Amino acid sequence: MIDWLKRSSARPEIEIDGETLPIVLRRHRTAKRMTMRLAPDGSEVRLTLPRWADPNEAIAFARARTQWLSTQRAKVPPRTAVQPGSEVTFRGSLVSLAWDENAPRRPALIAGQLRVGGPIEGLETRIRRWMERQALDLFETETQHYCSRARLDPVPVGLSRAQKRWGSCSEKSRIRLNWRLIQAPDFVRRSVVAHEVAHLVHFDHSPAFNALLASLYEGDISEADGWLKRHGRTLYSSFG
């Protein structure tokens, strides 16, 4: 993938509902048509271009569709502050933040509360890092589980902070999973892990891939996919 903006002296922008957003243009060697998306947090407009596309035409394309972008941006959940007394989502449930400056700095989930101490400065960062550790522990366990079901050796697992992908599988047999999935219900997170493990065998979305995924995942894939389609944006409402 080549980012056209790295070679551009001016970063294009677009005005939506009185607010100016950046337009991010990227070329993709396999793209056959131009696609436009809004970042999950509504912070920028993203255009993926085929190799032959004219960047100026792509910018004009986006600016001619401000109404569609406005509609999409209205669906973005409002940003939720992470502060004492607020709630965050963990494994599909809301937990309240109980902060005490004199308590241990390392967060601990106790009786439905996420208890954390230390200075108020950096509170959100400490909680995010705790959630990332929880996510990685679960991802590693679940990846090993699905690799065993697929009769594969376990592969390394890493965290991703991607804005549009829940998971990825490299040709070097390494899986990366979006840490924000720790906020989703368990059946949703596990479906993504199973999906990426299936890609270790079939690096496509062929019937053989779908058959393998159905044999690995214990739940209903369509239900998990539907949850992400309906609620995936909400996973970006906290932890900017």
DRENPA-3360 file (N, C-alpha, C; in nm, 2 decimals, always signed):
BEGIN
1 = MIDWLKRS = +0.08/-0.12/+0.00/+0.00/+0.00/+0.00/+0.09/+0.12/+0.00 ~ +0.05/+0.22/-0.08/+0.13/+0.35/-0.09/+0.04/+0.46/-0.05 ~ +0.08/+0.54/+0.04/+0.01/+0.66/+0.09/+0.05/+0.78/+0.00 ~ -0.04/+0.82/-0.08/-0.02/+0.94/-0.17/+0.01/+1.06/-0.10 ~ -0.04/+1.08/+0.02/-0.02/+1.20/+0.09/+0.12/+1.22/+0.14 ~ +0.19/+1.12/+0.15/+0.33/+1.13/+0.19/+0.41/+1.21/+0.08 ~ +0.36/+1.21/-0.04/+0.43/+1.28/-0.15/+0.36/+1.41/-0.18 ~ +0.26/+1.45/-0.10/+0.18/+1.57/-0.13/+0.22/+1.68/-0.03;
9 = SARPEIEI = +0.23/+1.81/-0.09/+0.27/+1.92/+0.00/+0.15/+1.97/+0.08 ~ +0.03/+1.94/+0.03/-0.09/+1.99/+0.10/-0.18/+1.88/+0.13 ~ -0.23/+1.88/+0.26/-0.32/+1.77/+0.30/-0.47/+1.81/+0.27 ~ -0.54/+1.74/+0.18/-0.67/+1.78/+0.15/-0.77/+1.77/+0.27 ~ -0.87/+1.85/+0.27/-0.97/+1.85/+0.38/-1.11/+1.86/+0.32 ~ -1.20/+1.83/+0.41/-1.34/+1.84/+0.37/-1.42/+1.90/+0.49 ~ -1.52/+1.98/+0.46/-1.61/+2.03/+0.57/-1.74/+1.95/+0.58 ~ -1.76/+1.90/+0.70/-1.88/+1.83/+0.72/-1.95/+1.88/+0.84;
17 = DGETLPIV = -2.07/+1.93/+0.83/-2.15/+1.99/+0.94/-2.07/+2.09/+1.01 ~ -2.00/+2.18/+0.94/-1.93/+2.29/+1.00/-1.80/+2.26/+1.06 ~ -1.75/+2.13/+1.05/-1.62/+2.09/+1.10/-1.53/+2.04/+0.99 ~ -1.41/+2.08/+0.99/-1.31/+2.04/+0.89/-1.24/+1.91/+0.93 ~ -1.25/+1.81/+0.83/-1.19/+1.68/+0.86/-1.08/+1.66/+0.75 ~ -0.97/+1.59/+0.78/-0.87/+1.56/+0.68/-0.92/+1.45/+0.59 ~ -0.88/+1.45/+0.47/-0.90/+1.34/+0.37/-0.77/+1.26/+0.36 ~ -0.77/+1.14/+0.39/-0.66/+1.05/+0.38/-0.67/+0.97/+0.25;
25 = LRRHRTAK = -0.57/+0.98/+0.16/-0.57/+0.90/+0.04/-0.47/+0.80/+0.04 ~ -0.50/+0.68/+0.00/-0.41/+0.57/+0.00/-0.43/+0.49/-0.13 ~ -0.32/+0.45/-0.19/-0.33/+0.36/-0.31/-0.31/+0.22/-0.26 ~ -0.38/+0.13/-0.33/-0.36/-0.01/-0.30/-0.34/-0.09/-0.43 ~ -0.24/-0.17/-0.43/-0.20/-0.23/-0.56/-0.30/-0.33/-0.61 ~ -0.39/-0.38/-0.53/-0.49/-0.47/-0.58/-0.63/-0.41/-0.59 ~ -0.65/-0.29/-0.55/-0.78/-0.22/-0.56/-0.82/-0.21/-0.71 ~ -0.95/-0.24/-0.73/-1.00/-0.23/-0.87/-1.10/-0.11/-0.88;
33 = RMTMRLAP = -1.13/-0.05/-0.77/-1.22/+0.07/-0.77/-1.19/+0.15/-0.65 ~ -1.24/+0.27/-0.65/-1.22/+0.36/-0.54/-1.32/+0.33/-0.43 ~ -1.28/+0.33/-0.30/-1.37/+0.31/-0.19/-1.35/+0.43/-0.09 ~ -1.46/+0.47/-0.03/-1.46/+0.57/+0.07/-1.52/+0.53/+0.20 ~ -1.45/+0.56/+0.31/-1.50/+0.52/+0.44/-1.47/+0.64/+0.54 ~ -1.55/+0.64/+0.64/-1.53/+0.73/+0.75/-1.45/+0.66/+0.86 ~ -1.35/+0.72/+0.92/-1.29/+0.65/+1.04/-1.39/+0.62/+1.14 ~ -1.36/+0.50/+1.21/-1.46/+0.46/+1.32/-1.49/+0.57/+1.42;
41 = DGSEVRLT = -1.40/+0.66/+1.45/-1.42/+0.76/+1.55/-1.47/+0.89/+1.48 ~ -1.49/+0.89/+1.35/-1.54/+1.00/+1.27/-1.44/+1.11/+1.25 ~ -1.31/+1.08/+1.28/-1.21/+1.19/+1.28/-1.15/+1.22/+1.14 ~ -1.17/+1.13/+1.04/-1.12/+1.16/+0.91/-1.19/+1.08/+0.80 ~ -1.18/+1.12/+0.68/-1.24/+1.05/+0.56/-1.13/+0.98/+0.49 ~ -1.15/+0.85/+0.46/-1.04/+0.77/+0.41/-1.09/+0.72/+0.27 ~ -1.00/+0.74/+0.17/-1.02/+0.69/+0.04/-0.91/+0.60/-0.01 ~ -0.95/+0.48/-0.05/-0.86/+0.38/-0.11/-0.87/+0.39/-0.26;
49 = LPRWADPN = -0.75/+0.41/-0.32/-0.75/+0.43/-0.47/-0.68/+0.31/-0.54 ~ -0.73/+0.28/-0.66/-0.65/+0.19/-0.75/-0.52/+0.26/-0.79 ~ -0.43/+0.19/-0.84/-0.30/+0.25/-0.89/-0.32/+0.36/-0.99 ~ -0.42/+0.34/-1.08/-0.44/+0.43/-1.19/-0.52/+0.56/-1.15 ~ -0.58/+0.57/-1.04/-0.68/+0.67/-1.01/-0.61/+0.81/-0.99 ~ -0.68/+0.91/-1.02/-0.63/+1.05/-1.01/-0.67/+1.10/-0.87 ~ -0.57/+1.14/-0.79/-0.60/+1.19/-0.65/-0.70/+1.31/-0.65 ~ -0.68/+1.40/-0.74/-0.77/+1.51/-0.75/-0.92/+1.47/-0.77;
57 = EAIAFARA = -0.94/+1.37/-0.86/-1.07/+1.32/-0.88/-1.13/+1.25/-0.75 ~ -1.04/+1.19/-0.68/-1.08/+1.12/-0.56/-1.13/+1.23/-0.45 ~ -1.05/+1.34/-0.44/-1.09/+1.44/-0.35/-1.22/+1.50/-0.39 ~ -1.24/+1.53/-0.52/-1.37/+1.58/-0.57/-1.48/+1.48/-0.54 ~ -1.46/+1.35/-0.56/-1.56/+1.25/-0.53/-1.60/+1.26/-0.38 ~ -1.51/+1.28/-0.29/-1.55/+1.29/-0.15/-1.63/+1.41/-0.12 ~ -1.58/+1.52/-0.18/-1.65/+1.65/-0.15/-1.79/+1.66/-0.21 ~ -1.82/+1.57/-0.31/-1.95/+1.57/-0.37/-2.04/+1.48/-0.29;
65 = RTQWLSTQ = -1.99/+1.42/-0.18/-2.07/+1.32/-0.11/-2.07/+1.36/+0.04 ~ -2.08/+1.49/+0.07/-2.08/+1.54/+0.21/-2.20/+1.49/+0.28 ~ -2.32/+1.48/+0.21/-2.44/+1.44/+0.28/-2.43/+1.30/+0.33 ~ -2.38/+1.21/+0.25/-2.36/+1.07/+0.29/-2.26/+1.07/+0.41 ~ -2.15/+1.14/+0.40/-2.06/+1.14/+0.51/-2.12/+1.20/+0.64 ~ -2.20/+1.30/+0.62/-2.27/+1.36/+0.74/-2.36/+1.25/+0.81 ~ -2.43/+1.18/+0.72/-2.52/+1.07/+0.78/-2.43/+0.96/+0.85 ~ -2.32/+0.93/+0.79/-2.24/+0.83/+0.86/-2.18/+0.88/+0.99;
73 = RAKVPPRT = -2.14/+1.01/+0.99/-2.08/+1.07/+1.11/-2.18/+1.08/+1.22 ~ -2.31/+1.09/+1.19/-2.41/+1.10/+1.29/-2.43/+0.97/+1.36 ~ -2.38/+0.86/+1.30/-2.39/+0.73/+1.36/-2.28/+0.70/+1.46 ~ -2.17/+0.78/+1.46/-2.06/+0.76/+1.54/-2.10/+0.79/+1.69 ~ -2.07/+0.70/+1.78/-2.11/+0.72/+1.92/-2.03/+0.84/+1.97 ~ -2.09/+0.92/+2.06/-2.01/+1.03/+2.12/-1.89/+0.98/+2.20 ~ -1.79/+1.06/+2.21/-1.67/+1.02/+2.29/-1.71/+1.02/+2.43 ~ -1.67/+0.91/+2.50/-1.69/+0.89/+2.64/-1.57/+0.91/+2.72;
81 = AVQPGSEV = -1.57/+1.01/+2.82/-1.45/+1.04/+2.90/-1.42/+0.92/+2.99 ~ -1.30/+0.89/+3.00/-1.25/+0.79/+3.10/-1.20/+0.86/+3.22 ~ -1.29/+0.86/+3.33/-1.26/+0.93/+3.45/-1.32/+0.87/+3.57 ~ -1.28/+0.90/+3.69/-1.34/+0.84/+3.81/-1.50/+0.85/+3.81 ~ -1.56/+0.74/+3.83/-1.71/+0.73/+3.83/-1.77/+0.70/+3.70 ~ -1.69/+0.71/+3.59/-1.75/+0.68/+3.46/-1.75/+0.52/+3.44 ~ -1.80/+0.48/+3.33/-1.81/+0.34/+3.30/-1.73/+0.31/+3.17 ~ -1.67/+0.19/+3.17/-1.61/+0.14/+3.05/-1.67/+0.00/+3.02;
89 = TFRGSLVS = -1.66/-0.04/+2.90/-1.71/-0.17/+2.86/-1.59/-0.27/+2.86 ~ -1.61/-0.39/+2.93/-1.51/-0.49/+2.94/-1.58/-0.62/+2.92 ~ -1.54/-0.69/+2.81/-1.60/-0.82/+2.78/-1.75/-0.82/+2.77 ~ -1.80/-0.71/+2.72/-1.95/-0.70/+2.69/-2.03/-0.65/+2.81 ~ -1.96/-0.61/+2.92/-2.04/-0.56/+3.03/-1.98/-0.42/+3.07 ~ -2.07/-0.34/+3.13/-2.02/-0.21/+3.18/-1.97/-0.23/+3.32 ~ -1.85/-0.17/+3.34/-1.79/-0.17/+3.47/-1.76/-0.03/+3.51 ~ -1.78/+0.01/+3.64/-1.76/+0.15/+3.68/-1.61/+0.16/+3.73;
97 = LAWDENAP = -1.56/+0.28/+3.71/-1.42/+0.31/+3.75/-1.42/+0.37/+3.89 ~ -1.35/+0.29/+3.98/-1.34/+0.34/+4.12/-1.20/+0.38/+4.14 ~ -1.17/+0.51/+4.15/-1.03/+0.56/+4.16/-1.01/+0.61/+4.30 ~ -0.89/+0.57/+4.36/-0.84/+0.61/+4.49/-0.70/+0.64/+4.47 ~ -0.65/+0.76/+4.49/-0.51/+0.79/+4.46/-0.42/+0.71/+4.54 ~ -0.46/+0.66/+4.66/-0.37/+0.58/+4.75/-0.38/+0.43/+4.72 ~ -0.47/+0.39/+4.63/-0.48/+0.25/+4.60/-0.37/+0.21/+4.50 ~ -0.34/+0.08/+4.48/-0.24/+0.04/+4.38/-0.27/+0.09/+4.25;
105 = RRPALIAG = -0.16/+0.13/+4.18/-0.17/+0.19/+4.04/-0.23/+0.09/+3.94 ~ -0.20/-0.04/+3.96/-0.24/-0.14/+3.87/-0.39/-0.17/+3.88 ~ -0.47/-0.15/+3.78/-0.62/-0.17/+3.79/-0.65/-0.32/+3.83 ~ -0.76/-0.33/+3.90/-0.81/-0.47/+3.94/-0.96/-0.47/+3.93 ~ -1.01/-0.57/+3.87/-1.16/-0.59/+3.85/-1.21/-0.66/+3.97 ~ -1.28/-0.59/+4.06/-1.33/-0.65/+4.18/-1.48/-0.61/+4.20 ~ -1.56/-0.72/+4.21/-1.71/-0.70/+4.23/-1.77/-0.60/+4.14 ~ -1.74/-0.62/+4.01/-1.80/-0.53/+3.91/-1.75/-0.39/+3.90;
113 = QLRVGGPI = -1.64/-0.36/+3.97/-1.57/-0.23/+3.96/-1.43/-0.25/+3.92 ~ -1.38/-0.16/+3.84/-1.24/-0.15/+3.80/-1.18/-0.05/+3.89 ~ -1.10/-0.11/+3.99/-1.04/-0.02/+4.09/-0.90/+0.01/+4.05 ~ -0.86/+0.13/+4.07/-0.73/+0.18/+4.02/-0.69/+0.30/+4.11 ~ -0.56/+0.31/+4.13/-0.50/+0.42/+4.21/-0.40/+0.49/+4.13 ~ -0.32/+0.56/+4.21/-0.21/+0.65/+4.15/-0.27/+0.78/+4.11 ~ -0.18/+0.87/+4.06/-0.23/+1.01/+4.02/-0.33/+1.01/+3.92 ~ -0.42/+1.11/+3.92/-0.53/+1.12/+3.82/-0.47/+1.14/+3.68;
121 = EGLETRIR = -0.35/+1.20/+3.67/-0.29/+1.22/+3.54/-0.25/+1.08/+3.49 ~ -0.28/+1.05/+3.37/-0.24/+0.92/+3.31/-0.34/+0.81/+3.35 ~ -0.45/+0.84/+3.41/-0.55/+0.74/+3.45/-0.60/+0.66/+3.33 ~ -0.64/+0.73/+3.22/-0.69/+0.66/+3.10/-0.58/+0.57/+3.04 ~ -0.46/+0.62/+3.04/-0.35/+0.53/+2.99/-0.33/+0.41/+3.07 ~ -0.34/+0.42/+3.20/-0.32/+0.30/+3.28/-0.43/+0.20/+3.26 ~ -0.55/+0.25/+3.24/-0.66/+0.16/+3.22/-0.65/+0.09/+3.08 ~ -0.62/+0.17/+2.98/-0.60/+0.12/+2.85/-0.50/+0.01/+2.85;
129 = RWMERQAL = -0.38/+0.03/+2.91/-0.28/-0.07/+2.91/-0.32/-0.19/+2.98 ~ -0.40/-0.18/+3.09/-0.45/-0.30/+3.16/-0.54/-0.38/+3.07 ~ -0.63/-0.31/+2.99/-0.72/-0.37/+2.90/-0.64/-0.44/+2.79 ~ -0.54/-0.38/+2.74/-0.45/-0.44/+2.64/-0.39/-0.57/+2.69 ~ -0.34/-0.57/+2.81/-0.28/-0.69/+2.87/-0.39/-0.80/+2.88 ~ -0.51/-0.76/+2.92/-0.62/-0.86/+2.93/-0.65/-0.92/+2.79 ~ -0.65/-0.83/+2.70/-0.68/-0.87/+2.56/-0.57/-0.97/+2.51 ~ -0.45/-0.94/+2.53/-0.34/-1.02/+2.48/-0.34/-1.16/+2.54;
137 = DLFETETQ = -0.37/-1.16/+2.67/-0.38/-1.29/+2.74/-0.49/-1.38/+2.68 ~ -0.60/-1.32/+2.66/-0.71/-1.40/+2.60/-0.69/-1.44/+2.46 ~ -0.63/-1.34/+2.38/-0.60/-1.37/+2.24/-0.50/-1.49/+2.23 ~ -0.40/-1.49/+2.31/-0.30/-1.60/+2.31/-0.37/-1.73/+2.34 ~ -0.45/-1.74/+2.45/-0.51/-1.86/+2.49/-0.61/-1.91/+2.38 ~ -0.69/-1.82/+2.33/-0.79/-1.86/+2.23/-0.72/-1.89/+2.09 ~ -0.62/-1.83/+2.06/-0.55/-1.86/+1.93/-0.49/-2.00/+1.95 ~ -0.43/-2.04/+2.06/-0.38/-2.17/+2.08/-0.49/-2.27/+2.07;
145 = HYCSRARL = -0.61/-2.24/+2.13/-0.72/-2.33/+2.13/-0.77/-2.36/+1.98 ~ -0.78/-2.25/+1.90/-0.83/-2.27/+1.77/-0.72/-2.34/+1.68 ~ -0.60/-2.31/+1.70/-0.49/-2.37/+1.63/-0.49/-2.52/+1.66 ~ -0.52/-2.56/+1.78/-0.53/-2.70/+1.82/-0.64/-2.77/+1.74 ~ -0.76/-2.70/+1.74/-0.87/-2.75/+1.67/-0.84/-2.77/+1.52 ~ -0.76/-2.68/+1.46/-0.73/-2.69/+1.32/-0.60/-2.77/+1.30 ~ -0.55/-2.83/+1.40/-0.43/-2.92/+1.40/-0.31/-2.84/+1.34 ~ -0.30/-2.72/+1.40/-0.18/-2.63/+1.36/-0.10/-2.61/+1.48;
153 = DPVPVGLS = +0.03/-2.58/+1.46/+0.11/-2.53/+1.57/+0.07/-2.39/+1.61 ~ +0.08/-2.36/+1.74/+0.04/-2.22/+1.78/+0.13/-2.12/+1.71 ~ +0.08/-2.00/+1.68/+0.15/-1.89/+1.62/+0.16/-1.77/+1.71 ~ +0.26/-1.68/+1.69/+0.27/-1.56/+1.77/+0.15/-1.47/+1.75 ~ +0.11/-1.40/+1.85/-0.01/-1.31/+1.85/+0.04/-1.18/+1.90 ~ +0.00/-1.07/+1.82/+0.03/-0.94/+1.86/-0.10/-0.85/+1.86 ~ -0.09/-0.74/+1.93/-0.20/-0.65/+1.94/-0.20/-0.55/+1.82 ~ -0.32/-0.51/+1.78/-0.33/-0.40/+1.68/-0.41/-0.29/+1.73;
161 = RAQKRWGS = -0.38/-0.17/+1.69/-0.47/-0.05/+1.72/-0.53/+0.00/+1.59 ~ -0.55/-0.09/+1.50/-0.61/-0.05/+1.37/-0.74/+0.02/+1.38 ~ -0.77/+0.11/+1.29/-0.90/+0.18/+1.29/-1.01/+0.12/+1.20 ~ -0.97/+0.02/+1.12/-1.08/-0.04/+1.04/-1.07/-0.19/+1.03 ~ -0.97/-0.26/+1.10/-0.96/-0.40/+1.09/-0.96/-0.46/+1.23 ~ -1.04/-0.57/+1.24/-1.04/-0.63/+1.37/-0.93/-0.73/+1.39 ~ -0.88/-0.78/+1.28/-0.77/-0.88/+1.29/-0.70/-0.89/+1.15 ~ -0.58/-0.95/+1.16/-0.51/-0.97/+1.03/-0.42/-1.09/+1.05;
169 = CSEKSRIR = -0.39/-1.16/+0.94/-0.30/-1.28/+0.95/-0.19/-1.26/+0.84 ~ -0.07/-1.26/+0.87/+0.04/-1.24/+0.78/+0.08/-1.38/+0.72 ~ +0.14/-1.37/+0.60/+0.19/-1.49/+0.54/+0.31/-1.55/+0.62 ~ +0.36/-1.48/+0.72/+0.46/-1.53/+0.80/+0.40/-1.60/+0.92 ~ +0.27/-1.63/+0.92/+0.20/-1.71/+1.02/+0.21/-1.63/+1.16 ~ +0.17/-1.51/+1.15/+0.16/-1.43/+1.27/+0.02/-1.36/+1.27 ~ -0.05/-1.36/+1.38/-0.18/-1.30/+1.39/-0.18/-1.18/+1.47 ~ -0.24/-1.07/+1.42/-0.26/-0.95/+1.50/-0.41/-0.92/+1.52;
177 = LNWRLIQA = -0.45/-0.89/+1.64/-0.59/-0.87/+1.68/-0.61/-0.74/+1.75 ~ -0.72/-0.67/+1.71/-0.74/-0.54/+1.76/-0.78/-0.55/+1.91 ~ -0.70/-0.47/+1.99/-0.72/-0.48/+2.14/-0.85/-0.44/+2.18 ~ -0.92/-0.36/+2.10/-1.05/-0.31/+2.14/-1.16/-0.42/+2.15 ~ -1.13/-0.53/+2.09/-1.22/-0.65/+2.10/-1.24/-0.70/+2.24 ~ -1.15/-0.66/+2.33/-1.17/-0.69/+2.48/-1.29/-0.63/+2.53 ~ -1.34/-0.53/+2.47/-1.47/-0.46/+2.51/-1.59/-0.53/+2.46 ~ -1.58/-0.61/+2.36/-1.69/-0.68/+2.30/-1.73/-0.81/+2.38;
185 = PDFVRRSV = -1.85/-0.86/+2.36/-1.88/-0.99/+2.43/-1.79/-1.10/+2.38 ~ -1.77/-1.20/+2.47/-1.67/-1.30/+2.44/-1.70/-1.37/+2.31 ~ -1.82/-1.40/+2.27/-1.85/-1.47/+2.15/-1.81/-1.40/+2.03 ~ -1.81/-1.26/+2.04/-1.77/-1.18/+1.93/-1.61/-1.18/+1.91 ~ -1.55/-1.17/+2.02/-1.40/-1.17/+2.02/-1.35/-1.30/+1.97 ~ -1.41/-1.41/+2.02/-1.36/-1.54/+1.98/-1.39/-1.57/+1.83 ~ -1.49/-1.51/+1.78/-1.52/-1.53/+1.63/-1.41/-1.47/+1.55 ~ -1.36/-1.36/+1.59/-1.25/-1.29/+1.52/-1.12/-1.38/+1.53;
193 = VAHEVAHL = -1.09/-1.43/+1.65/-0.97/-1.51/+1.66/-0.98/-1.64/+1.57 ~ -1.10/-1.70/+1.57/-1.12/-1.82/+1.49/-1.11/-1.78/+1.34 ~ -1.16/-1.67/+1.30/-1.15/-1.62/+1.17/-1.00/-1.61/+1.12 ~ -0.92/-1.55/+1.21/-0.78/-1.53/+1.17/-0.70/-1.67/+1.17 ~ -0.74/-1.76/+1.26/-0.67/-1.89/+1.26/-0.71/-1.96/+1.13 ~ -0.83/-1.95/+1.09/-0.87/-2.01/+0.96/-0.79/-1.96/+0.84 ~ -0.75/-1.83/+0.85/-0.67/-1.78/+0.74/-0.53/-1.83/+0.74 ~ -0.49/-1.90/+0.85/-0.36/-1.96/+0.84/-0.36/-2.08/+0.75;
201 = VHFDHSPA = -0.48/-2.13/+0.72/-0.49/-2.24/+0.63/-0.54/-2.20/+0.49 ~ -0.63/-2.11/+0.49/-0.69/-2.05/+0.36/-0.67/-1.90/+0.36 ~ -0.58/-1.85/+0.28/-0.56/-1.70/+0.28/-0.66/-1.63/+0.19 ~ -0.78/-1.66/+0.21/-0.89/-1.60/+0.12/-1.02/-1.62/+0.20 ~ -1.13/-1.59/+0.13/-1.26/-1.61/+0.19/-1.34/-1.71/+0.10 ~ -1.27/-1.82/+0.06/-1.33/-1.92/-0.03/-1.43/-2.01/+0.05 ~ -1.50/-2.09/-0.02/-1.59/-2.19/+0.05/-1.51/-2.28/+0.14 ~ -1.39/-2.31/+0.11/-1.31/-2.40/+0.20/-1.28/-2.32/+0.32;
209 = FNALLASL = -1.25/-2.19/+0.31/-1.22/-2.11/+0.43/-1.35/-2.11/+0.52 ~ -1.46/-2.08/+0.46/-1.59/-2.07/+0.54/-1.62/-2.20/+0.61 ~ -1.59/-2.31/+0.54/-1.62/-2.44/+0.60/-1.53/-2.47/+0.72 ~ -1.40/-2.43/+0.70/-1.31/-2.45/+0.81/-1.35/-2.36/+0.93 ~ -1.38/-2.23/+0.91/-1.42/-2.14/+1.01/-1.54/-2.20/+1.09 ~ -1.64/-2.25/+1.01/-1.76/-2.31/+1.08/-1.72/-2.43/+1.16 ~ -1.62/-2.50/+1.13/-1.58/-2.62/+1.21/-1.50/-2.58/+1.33 ~ -1.44/-2.46/+1.32/-1.35/-2.42/+1.44/-1.44/-2.34/+1.54;
217 = YEGDISEA = -1.52/-2.25/+1.50/-1.59/-2.16/+1.59/-1.72/-2.23/+1.64 ~ -1.73/-2.22/+1.78/-1.84/-2.29/+1.84/-1.98/-2.23/+1.83 ~ -1.98/-2.10/+1.80/-2.10/-2.02/+1.79/-2.15/-2.00/+1.65 ~ -2.24/-1.90/+1.64/-2.30/-1.86/+1.51/-2.22/-1.74/+1.46 ~ -2.15/-1.77/+1.35/-2.06/-1.67/+1.29/-2.15/-1.55/+1.24 ~ -2.26/-1.57/+1.19/-2.35/-1.46/+1.14/-2.39/-1.37/+1.25 ~ -2.41/-1.43/+1.37/-2.45/-1.35/+1.49/-2.34/-1.26/+1.53 ~ -2.22/-1.32/+1.53/-2.10/-1.24/+1.58/-2.07/-1.13/+1.47;
225 = DGWLKRHG = -2.08/-1.16/+1.35/-2.05/-1.06/+1.24/-2.16/-0.95/+1.25 ~ -2.28/-0.99/+1.28/-2.39/-0.89/+1.29/-2.37/-0.80/+1.41 ~ -2.32/-0.85/+1.52/-2.29/-0.77/+1.63/-2.18/-0.66/+1.60 ~ -2.08/-0.70/+1.53/-1.97/-0.61/+1.50/-2.02/-0.50/+1.40 ~ -2.11/-0.55/+1.31/-2.16/-0.45/+1.21/-2.25/-0.35/+1.28 ~ -2.33/-0.39/+1.38/-2.42/-0.30/+1.45/-2.35/-0.22/+1.55 ~ -2.26/-0.28/+1.63/-2.20/-0.21/+1.74/-2.05/-0.19/+1.74 ~ -1.98/-0.22/+1.63/-1.84/-0.21/+1.63/-1.79/-0.07/+1.65;
233 = RTLYSSFG = -1.86/+0.03/+1.60/-1.82/+0.17/+1.63/-1.82/+0.21/+1.77 ~ -1.90/+0.14/+1.85/-1.91/+0.18/+1.99/-1.78/+0.14/+2.07 ~ -1.70/+0.05/+2.01/-1.57/+0.01/+2.07/-1.47/+0.12/+2.06 ~ -1.50/+0.23/+1.98/-1.40/+0.34/+1.97/-1.45/+0.46/+2.04 ~ -1.55/+0.45/+2.12/-1.61/+0.57/+2.19/-1.52/+0.61/+2.31 ~ -1.44/+0.52/+2.36/-1.35/+0.55/+2.47/-1.21/+0.52/+2.43 ~ -1.11/+0.57/+2.50/-0.97/+0.55/+2.48/-0.93/+0.60/+2.34 ~ -0.92/+0.73/+2.33/-0.89/+0.79/+2.20/-0.76/+0.75/+2.14;
% end
